[in-house]
Amino acid sequence: MAKPKARVAGALTARRADRHALYQMSVQEPGVDLDVVDMVYKRANGRLPVRLREDFCGTALTASCFVRRRAGNIAVGVDLDPEPIAWGRAHIVPALTPEQAKRLTVLRGDVRGERARKAGPFDVVLAFNFSYWIFRQRSVLRGYFEQVRAALGKGGVFFLDCMAGSDVMVEQQERTRKKGFVYVWDQRRYDPLTGSLTCAISFEFADGSRIKDAFVYQWRLWTVSELRDVLADAGFATVEAYVEKEDKKGNGTGEYAKRESAPADRCLLTYLVARG
Ligand SMILES: C[S@@+](CC[C@H](N)C(=O)[O-])C[C@H]1O[C@@H](n2cnc3c(N)ncnc32)[C@H](O)[C@@H]1O
């Protein structure tokens, strides 16, 4: 007979769980992202950024953290999908003070649209969790980068993250145990001829239930060197890569440093920083 699944009173199950809350706990670290943004921007401009645009913002978690970070900070989130925007309005905005909430705007629309550009000029624009990989043609990606550049003010900086290394080109699943659930990252299909990459996020619970394909992404895998070229074509004068420093045991320290090159790594997460 099959072993009964664990049943713990109050334990998380697929029915009780909220996929946006689980997503945040699994893949978002706005504090880490914004520390890097502050550090890089201040080094270049001698002051901290005040006006931020979070592209592909989903629930606008990072934008909301930015307005909480310092009095006077202003953030604009942009996303096409009304569903995560509504979730953010219901779950994230109520945690802000009324004054903080006034400094956060979420636009429903395309990141390449006029409204997103006109909401500027911005000190920083962010495109995180590889969301820009949705743009699969070089001309389309370049058009997006040009729009970002046009939305930046003097000294403005564009931050995008990138997943590099041989592991990205492998069809595989990675399971990570979190508090009360397991986060499953599924690199489901990679086509080496087109660069097309399908990834999905699922969540599993102690009672055996799961939320399969809570999020599915149809992307193109862009390499760092391709991105440098497209950013240069879009007019950015410099593109730098920031990589997490490691301790003697090879564990990440949470601190990031600029790198000109890196040793071969199966999974290298970088922030690309474009300006000029
Ligand atoms: C991977 S989620 C990113 C969520 C969050 N910003 C993060 O860092 O984890 C990608 C988001 O991009 C949005 N999106 C896709 N194409 C878009 C476009 N052209 N303009 C605006 N948002 C878009 C989707 O609706 C989705 O919410």
PDBQT file of the ligand as one rigid body, heavy atoms in Angstrom, charges set to zero:
ROOT
HETATM    1  C1  LIG A 301       8.947  36.598 -15.539  1.00  0.00    +0.000 C 
HETATM    2  S1  LIG A 301       7.599  37.685 -15.151  1.00  0.00    +0.000 S 
HETATM    3  C2  LIG A 301       8.501  38.877 -14.253  1.00  0.00    +0.000 C 
HETATM    4  C3  LIG A 301       7.901  39.255 -12.916  1.00  0.00    +0.000 C 
HETATM    5  C4  LIG A 301       8.797  40.118 -12.035  1.00  0.00    +0.000 C 
HETATM    6  N1  LIG A 301       9.100  41.396 -12.628  1.00  0.00    +0.000 N 
HETATM    7  C5  LIG A 301      10.096  39.466 -11.673  1.00  0.00    +0.000 C 
HETATM    8  O1  LIG A 301      11.166  40.079 -11.759  1.00  0.00    +0.000 OA
HETATM    9  O2  LIG A 301      10.098  38.326 -11.243  1.00  0.00    +0.000 OA
HETATM   10  C6  LIG A 301       7.351  38.383 -16.741  1.00  0.00    +0.000 C 
HETATM   11  C7  LIG A 301       6.253  39.454 -16.828  1.00  0.00    +0.000 C 
HETATM   12  O3  LIG A 301       6.406  40.136 -18.075  1.00  0.00    +0.000 OA
HETATM   13  C8  LIG A 301       5.124  40.537 -18.531  1.00  0.00    +0.000 C 
HETATM   14  N2  LIG A 301       5.247  40.879 -19.958  1.00  0.00    +0.000 N 
HETATM   15  C9  LIG A 301       5.527  40.053 -20.997  1.00  0.00    +0.000 A 
HETATM   16  N3  LIG A 301       5.652  40.755 -22.144  1.00  0.00    +0.000 NA
HETATM   17  C10 LIG A 301       5.479  42.067 -21.821  1.00  0.00    +0.000 A 
HETATM   18  C11 LIG A 301       5.520  43.298 -22.562  1.00  0.00    +0.000 A 
HETATM   19  N4  LIG A 301       5.778  43.310 -23.880  1.00  0.00    +0.000 N 
HETATM   20  N5  LIG A 301       5.293  44.440 -21.910  1.00  0.00    +0.000 NA
HETATM   21  C12 LIG A 301       5.012  44.431 -20.571  1.00  0.00    +0.000 A 
HETATM   22  N6  LIG A 301       4.997  43.317 -19.817  1.00  0.00    +0.000 NA
HETATM   23  C13 LIG A 301       5.214  42.146 -20.428  1.00  0.00    +0.000 A 
HETATM   24  C14 LIG A 301       4.238  39.360 -18.182  1.00  0.00    +0.000 C 
HETATM   25  O4  LIG A 301       2.875  39.746 -18.103  1.00  0.00    +0.000 OA
HETATM   26  C15 LIG A 301       4.820  38.915 -16.826  1.00  0.00    +0.000 C 
HETATM   27  O5  LIG A 301       4.117  39.494 -15.750  1.00  0.00    +0.000 OA
ENDROOT
TORSDOF 0
